């Protein structure tokens, strides 16, 4: 099963709990580690299994920022910067993939996180076979949480046909989990975030 490992670094308990709450309600299947100290952050990064770091870069001293940048580049971690000041001048020297500001809503934040996590998967998917329009309609229903029987009833096909299409979708996209297929469906605009429960 595809599982994103995410670290959130900020000293504000409200920010940490807010982002954690948003992630828990999202379609992203993830393990979340919240840290408030630089040493705790580096300890988690050194484990080498982190996919995404959400960080308030204003909390880092220049030498910490350099050390962090080196650690991240060695481990190919995607970065989202928490910009609590609304001005981009505070981002300093940290190379990042996305920015989240305080004025963004849940959907905007989730889309940015999915974009970062799904970035590598999207590259693989571009190389994957194209799925048919029938497979797209079945993928849409899978992402919406319907069972094989419910999909069969809704599309007026047999369960066996649904299972065959699911196998073909998995083979073509190289994605085996429902959460991974849901992220694919969102990124490829087969469903919107509003439709996911």
C-alpha positions as CSV (number, residue, x, y, z in Angstrom):
1,X,0.0,0.0,0.0
2,X,1.3,3.5,-0.9
3,X,1.9,5.4,2.3
4,X,3.5,8.9,2.4
5,X,5.7,9.8,5.3
6,X,5.4,13.4,6.2
7,X,7.2,15.5,8.8
8,X,5.7,18.8,9.9
9,X,8.2,21.3,11.6
10,X,6.8,24.3,13.4
11,X,6.9,25.5,17.0
12,X,3.2,26.5,17.0
13,X,1.0,23.7,18.4
14,X,-2.0,25.3,16.6
15,X,-0.2,25.1,13.2
16,X,1.0,21.5,13.9
17,X,-2.5,20.3,14.9
18,X,-4.2,22.2,12.1
19,X,-2.1,20.7,9.3
20,X,-2.3,17.2,11.0
21,X,-6.1,17.6,11.1
22,X,-6.2,18.6,7.4
23,X,-4.1,15.6,6.4
24,X,-6.2,13.2,8.5
25,X,-9.3,14.3,6.7
26,X,-7.7,14.2,3.2
27,X,-7.6,11.2,0.8
28,X,-3.8,10.9,1.5
29,X,-2.8,7.7,3.4
30,X,0.1,9.0,5.4
31,X,2.2,8.7,8.5
32,X,2.6,12.1,10.1
33,X,5.4,13.2,12.5
34,X,5.1,16.6,14.1
35,X,8.3,18.1,15.6
36,X,9.0,21.4,17.3
37,X,12.8,21.1,17.7
38,X,15.6,21.1,15.1
39,X,17.3,18.1,16.7
40,X,14.0,16.2,16.5
41,X,13.6,17.2,12.8
42,X,17.1,16.0,11.9
43,X,16.6,12.8,13.8
44,X,13.5,12.0,11.7
45,X,15.2,12.9,8.4
46,X,18.2,10.7,9.2
47,X,15.9,7.7,9.3
48,X,15.8,8.1,5.5
49,X,12.1,7.2,4.9
50,X,10.5,10.7,4.7
51,X,8.7,11.7,1.5
52,X,7.6,15.2,2.4
53,X,8.8,17.9,4.8
54,X,6.4,20.8,5.7
55,X,8.6,23.4,7.4
56,X,8.5,26.9,8.8
57,X,11.9,28.0,7.4
58,X,11.8,31.2,9.5
59,X,12.5,29.1,12.6
60,X,15.9,28.0,11.3
61,X,19.2,29.7,11.8
62,X,21.4,30.0,8.7
63,X,23.7,27.1,9.7
64,X,20.7,25.0,10.5
65,X,19.2,25.9,7.1
66,X,22.4,24.8,5.3
67,X,22.6,21.5,7.2
68,X,18.9,20.8,6.6
69,X,19.2,21.6,2.8
70,X,22.1,19.1,2.6
71,X,20.2,16.4,4.5
72,X,17.1,16.8,2.4
73,X,19.0,16.7,-1.0
74,X,20.7,13.5,0.1
75,X,17.4,11.9,0.9
76,X,15.3,13.3,-2.1
77,X,12.7,14.8,0.2
78,X,10.1,17.2,-1.2
79,X,9.6,20.4,0.7
80,X,6.6,22.6,1.4
81,X,7.4,25.9,3.2
82,X,5.0,27.3,5.7
83,X,4.9,31.0,5.0
84,X,3.4,32.6,8.0
85,X,4.5,36.1,7.0
86,X,2.8,36.4,3.6
87,X,6.0,37.9,2.2
88,X,8.3,35.6,0.1
89,X,11.4,37.4,1.4
90,X,11.4,35.2,4.5
91,X,11.9,32.0,2.5
92,X,15.7,32.6,2.3
93,X,17.9,30.0,0.8
94,X,15.8,26.9,1.2
95,X,14.9,25.1,-2.0
96,X,11.2,24.1,-1.9
97,X,8.5,22.6,-4.1
98,X,5.4,24.5,-2.8
99,X,4.4,27.3,-0.4
100,X,1.5,27.2,2.0
101,X,0.3,30.5,3.4
102,X,-2.1,31.1,6.3
103,X,-4.9,32.4,4.1
104,X,-5.2,29.2,2.1
105,X,-8.2,26.9,2.6
106,X,-8.1,23.1,3.2
107,X,-8.6,22.2,-0.5
108,X,-5.7,24.4,-1.6
109,X,-3.4,22.9,1.0
110,X,-4.4,19.3,0.2
111,X,-3.9,19.9,-3.6
112,X,-0.4,21.2,-2.9
113,X,0.5,18.3,-0.7
114,X,-0.9,15.8,-3.2
115,X,1.0,17.6,-6.0
116,X,4.3,17.1,-4.0
117,X,3.6,13.5,-3.0
118,X,2.3,12.6,-6.5
119,X,5.1,14.3,-8.4
120,X,7.2,11.2,-8.7
121,X,4.2,9.0,-9.3
122,X,3.0,11.4,-12.1
123,X,6.4,11.0,-13.9
124,X,5.9,7.2,-13.8
125,X,2.3,7.6,-14.9
126,X,3.3,9.6,-18.0
127,X,5.4,6.6,-19.1
128,X,2.6,4.2,-18.2
129,X,0.0,3.0,-20.7
130,X,-3.1,5.3,-21.3
131,X,-6.2,3.9,-19.6
132,X,-9.4,3.7,-21.7
133,X,-12.5,5.8,-21.1
134,X,-14.3,2.8,-19.6
135,X,-11.3,2.3,-17.3
136,X,-11.4,6.0,-16.4
137,X,-15.1,5.7,-15.4
138,X,-14.4,2.6,-13.3
139,X,-11.4,4.3,-11.7
140,X,-13.6,7.3,-10.9
141,X,-16.0,5.0,-9.0
142,X,-13.2,3.2,-7.2
143,X,-11.8,6.6,-6.1
144,X,-15.3,7.5,-4.8
145,X,-15.2,4.4,-2.6
146,X,-17.7,2.1,-4.4
147,X,-17.4,-1.7,-4.2
148,X,-17.1,-3.9,-7.2
149,X,-20.8,-4.8,-6.9
150,X,-21.8,-1.1,-6.6
151,X,-19.7,-0.2,-9.7
152,X,-21.2,-3.1,-11.7
153,X,-24.7,-2.1,-10.8
154,X,-24.1,1.6,-11.5
155,X,-22.4,1.0,-14.9
156,X,-24.7,-2.0,-15.9
157,X,-21.8,-4.4,-16.3
158,X,-20.9,-7.7,-14.5
159,X,-18.7,-7.8,-11.4
160,X,-16.3,-10.0,-13.3
161,X,-15.9,-7.1,-15.9
162,X,-15.2,-4.6,-13.1
163,X,-12.6,-6.9,-11.6
164,X,-10.9,-7.3,-15.0
165,X,-10.9,-3.5,-15.6
166,X,-9.4,-3.0,-12.0
167,X,-6.6,-5.4,-12.8
168,X,-5.9,-3.6,-16.1
169,X,-5.9,-0.2,-14.4
170,X,-3.5,-1.4,-11.7
171,X,-1.2,-3.0,-14.4
172,X,-1.2,0.1,-16.6
173,X,-0.7,2.7,-13.9
174,X,1.4,0.6,-11.6
175,X,-0.7,1.7,-8.6
176,X,-2.2,-1.1,-6.4
177,X,-3.8,0.7,-3.5
178,X,-7.2,2.5,-3.4
179,X,-5.5,5.6,-1.8
180,X,-3.0,5.7,-4.7
181,X,-5.7,5.4,-7.3
182,X,-7.6,8.1,-5.5
183,X,-4.6,10.5,-5.6
184,X,-4.2,9.6,-9.3
185,X,-7.9,10.4,-10.0
186,X,-7.6,13.8,-8.2
187,X,-4.3,14.7,-10.0
188,X,-5.8,13.8,-13.4
189,X,-9.1,15.6,-12.7
190,X,-11.3,12.5,-12.8
191,X,-12.7,13.5,-9.5
192,X,-12.5,16.6,-7.3
193,X,-11.5,16.8,-3.7
194,X,-15.1,17.8,-2.8
195,X,-16.3,14.4,-4.1
196,X,-14.0,12.4,-1.8
197,X,-15.5,11.5,1.6
